[in-house]
Amino acid sequence: MRRPWGRMAERRPRRPVHEPARPRRRGRVLLWGVLVVGGIAFLFAFVYPTRTWIQQRRDLNAAEQRLEVLQRSTQQLKQRNDRLDSDAEVERRARDDYGMVRPGETAYVLVPAQPLP
């Protein structure tokens, strides 16, 4: 039984026996291995340092913001300390907070009226 020429033309020719199939496959595996190692080297060389640099920039910005807040707080505390060092402020706090009076003064306390039934 003969096959039609159309089908024979569609068939791939067989490889000669003396031609090895392995080197071509090894070449592909080697190429993929080189690409994977190259990709990993690229990640270590560029991506990881870039991520580290970006994270350091974020940390630096956060530290600068904290520093500004602390400097403002320090400035407010210095102003408060300066006010408390004055004699007038000490006297005002003694009168208001502790009910103290100077010698010869009379202290009066206003008591709220009883609620009406």
Phi, psi and omega per residue, in radians:
M1 nan 2.203 -3.123
R2 -1.708 2.530 3.092
R3 -1.618 2.610 3.104
P4 -1.203 2.664 -3.109
W5 -1.093 -0.512 -3.131
G6 -1.084 -0.721 -3.138
R7 -1.252 -0.628 3.135
M8 -1.174 -0.604 3.127
A9 -1.183 -0.533 -3.133
E10 -1.317 -0.463 -3.123
R11 -1.228 2.488 3.101
R12 -1.398 2.489 3.113
P13 -1.234 2.590 3.137
R14 -1.350 2.650 3.098
R15 -1.306 2.512 3.056
P16 -1.135 2.670 -3.065
V17 -1.127 -0.600 -3.065
H18 -1.343 -0.184 -3.120
E19 -1.547 2.049 -3.118
P20 -1.346 2.542 -3.128
A21 -1.602 -0.350 -3.038
R22 -1.176 -0.785 -3.036
P23 -1.009 -0.611 3.126
R24 -1.149 -0.735 3.121
R25 -1.188 -0.716 3.086
R26 -1.055 -0.673 3.114
G27 -1.090 -0.725 3.114
R28 -1.158 -0.767 3.125
V29 -1.096 -0.743 3.119
L30 -1.104 -0.726 3.115
L31 -1.077 -0.805 3.123
W32 -1.121 -0.679 3.102
G33 -1.088 -0.757 3.112
V34 -1.121 -0.713 3.124
L35 -1.132 -0.728 3.127
V36 -1.144 -0.807 3.122
V37 -1.107 -0.706 3.094
G38 -1.108 -0.699 3.103
G39 -1.107 -0.744 3.111
I40 -1.138 -0.722 3.099
A41 -1.085 -0.695 3.098
F42 -1.074 -0.772 3.129
L43 -1.059 -0.794 3.141
F44 -1.198 -0.567 -3.065
A45 -1.405 -0.604 -3.009
F46 -2.130 -0.800 -3.020
V47 -1.254 -0.868 -3.110
Y48 -1.072 -0.823 3.100
P49 -1.103 -0.604 3.122
T50 -1.156 -0.755 3.102
R51 -1.089 -0.715 3.126
T52 -1.109 -0.746 3.135
W53 -1.109 -0.745 3.127
I54 -1.100 -0.754 3.121
Q55 -1.115 -0.677 3.100
Q56 -1.145 -0.647 3.089
R57 -1.112 -0.738 3.105
R58 -1.084 -0.795 3.132
D59 -1.087 -0.696 3.125
L60 -1.123 -0.760 3.112
N61 -1.093 -0.740 3.122
A62 -1.116 -0.716 3.125
A63 -1.144 -0.675 3.107
E64 -1.131 -0.686 3.101
Q65 -1.144 -0.751 3.089
R66 -1.076 -0.685 3.130
L67 -1.093 -0.741 3.111
E68 -1.078 -0.765 3.132
V69 -1.090 -0.768 -3.140
L70 -1.158 -0.648 3.108
Q71 -1.151 -0.713 3.093
R72 -1.106 -0.756 3.135
S73 -1.103 -0.733 3.109
T74 -1.083 -0.733 3.120
Q75 -1.090 -0.748 3.114
Q76 -1.115 -0.725 3.127
L77 -1.157 -0.635 3.081
K78 -1.122 -0.725 3.112
Q79 -1.116 -0.741 3.120
R80 -1.110 -0.715 3.118
N81 -1.097 -0.725 3.106
D82 -1.090 -0.702 3.112
R83 -1.136 -0.731 -3.103
L84 -1.232 -0.338 3.094
D85 -1.325 -0.289 -3.114
S86 -1.393 2.573 -3.134
D87 -1.120 -0.631 -3.110
A88 -1.119 -0.710 -3.135
E89 -1.218 -0.686 3.110
V90 -1.085 -0.755 3.129
E91 -1.141 -0.744 -3.139
R92 -1.076 -0.792 -3.127
R93 -1.142 -0.670 3.135
A94 -1.129 -0.705 3.141
R95 -1.231 -0.847 -3.044
D96 -1.272 -0.814 -3.013
D97 -1.477 -0.579 -3.009
Y98 -2.051 -0.017 3.103
G99 1.160 0.470 -3.115
M100 -1.424 2.670 3.107
V101 -2.348 2.800 3.079
R102 -1.368 2.757 3.099
P103 -1.029 2.335 3.137
G104 1.633 -0.221 3.099
E105 -1.571 2.698 3.095
T106 -1.981 2.279 3.137
A107 -1.613 2.348 3.088
Y108 -2.055 2.405 3.098
V109 -2.104 2.187 3.107
L110 -1.557 2.183 -3.131
V111 -1.790 2.332 -3.133
P112 -1.145 2.593 -3.137
A113 -1.225 2.672 3.092
Q114 -1.188 2.453 3.087
P115 -1.168 2.480 3.141
L116 -1.356 2.412 -3.138
P117 -1.324 nan nan
